[in-house]
Amino acid sequence: MIFSGVFFAATFIIPLFDLPAKTKVIASTTSLVLMEVVFWSGGLLVGKELFTKYKNQMNPKNWFKKPETKMDKSDVA
């Protein structure tokens, strides 16, 4: 899944090359498609639990939440 970042970065670097516009559009689109394919195939390889955990960590909504702590029976009054 980390390798998908290479294709994501390439999407922003490709327009800086001295290439015809049509080639830039095709290369950028191909890079985005490859990024998604590599990301989801990586998710299949690592398994559902690890992939879900990684996906939740990448969600900006979850960045500043405090982790939930489990209460023991001794903590309950």
C-alpha positions as CSV (number, residue, x, y, z in Angstrom):
1,M,0.0,0.0,0.0
2,I,2.9,2.3,0.6
3,F,4.0,1.9,-3.1
4,S,0.8,3.5,-4.2
5,G,2.3,6.8,-2.9
6,V,4.9,6.6,-5.7
7,F,2.2,6.7,-8.4
8,F,0.4,9.4,-6.4
9,A,3.5,11.6,-6.4
10,A,4.1,10.9,-10.1
11,T,0.7,12.4,-10.8
12,F,2.0,15.7,-9.6
13,I,5.5,15.4,-11.2
14,I,4.3,14.4,-14.7
15,P,3.0,17.8,-15.6
16,L,6.4,19.3,-15.0
17,F,8.0,17.3,-17.8
18,D,8.5,18.7,-21.3
19,L,5.9,16.5,-23.0
20,P,3.0,17.1,-25.2
21,A,-0.3,17.8,-23.4
22,K,-1.9,14.6,-24.6
23,T,0.9,12.5,-23.2
24,K,0.8,14.3,-19.9
25,V,-3.0,13.7,-19.5
26,I,-2.6,10.0,-20.4
27,A,0.4,9.5,-18.1
28,S,-1.3,11.3,-15.2
29,T,-4.5,9.3,-15.6
30,T,-2.6,6.1,-15.9
31,S,-0.7,7.0,-12.7
32,L,-3.9,7.6,-10.8
33,V,-5.4,4.3,-11.9
34,L,-2.3,2.4,-11.0
35,M,-2.2,4.1,-7.6
36,E,-5.7,2.7,-6.9
37,V,-4.9,-0.7,-8.2
38,V,-1.7,-1.0,-6.1
39,F,-3.5,0.4,-3.0
40,W,-6.4,-2.0,-3.1
41,S,-4.3,-5.1,-4.1
42,G,-2.0,-4.3,-1.1
43,G,-5.1,-4.2,1.1
44,L,-6.0,-7.7,-0.1
45,L,-2.5,-9.0,0.6
46,V,-2.3,-7.6,4.2
47,G,-5.8,-8.7,5.2
48,K,-9.0,-7.1,6.2
49,E,-8.1,-6.2,9.8
50,L,-4.8,-4.5,9.1
51,F,-6.2,-2.7,6.1
52,T,-9.1,-1.3,8.1
53,K,-6.8,-0.2,10.8
54,Y,-4.5,1.5,8.3
55,K,-7.4,3.1,6.5
56,N,-8.8,4.5,9.8
57,Q,-5.5,6.0,10.6
58,M,-5.3,7.8,7.3
59,N,-8.8,9.3,7.8
60,P,-8.4,13.0,8.9
61,K,-11.5,12.7,11.1
62,N,-9.6,10.3,13.4
63,W,-6.4,12.2,13.7
64,F,-7.2,14.1,16.9
65,K,-9.4,11.6,18.6
66,K,-8.2,10.0,21.8
67,P,-8.0,6.2,21.7
68,E,-10.7,4.4,23.6
69,T,-9.6,2.7,26.7
70,K,-11.1,-0.6,27.9
71,M,-12.5,-0.5,31.4
72,D,-11.8,-3.4,33.8
73,K,-14.5,-4.8,36.1
74,S,-12.6,-3.3,39.0
75,D,-13.0,0.2,37.5
76,V,-16.8,0.0,37.7
77,A,-18.2,1.2,41.0
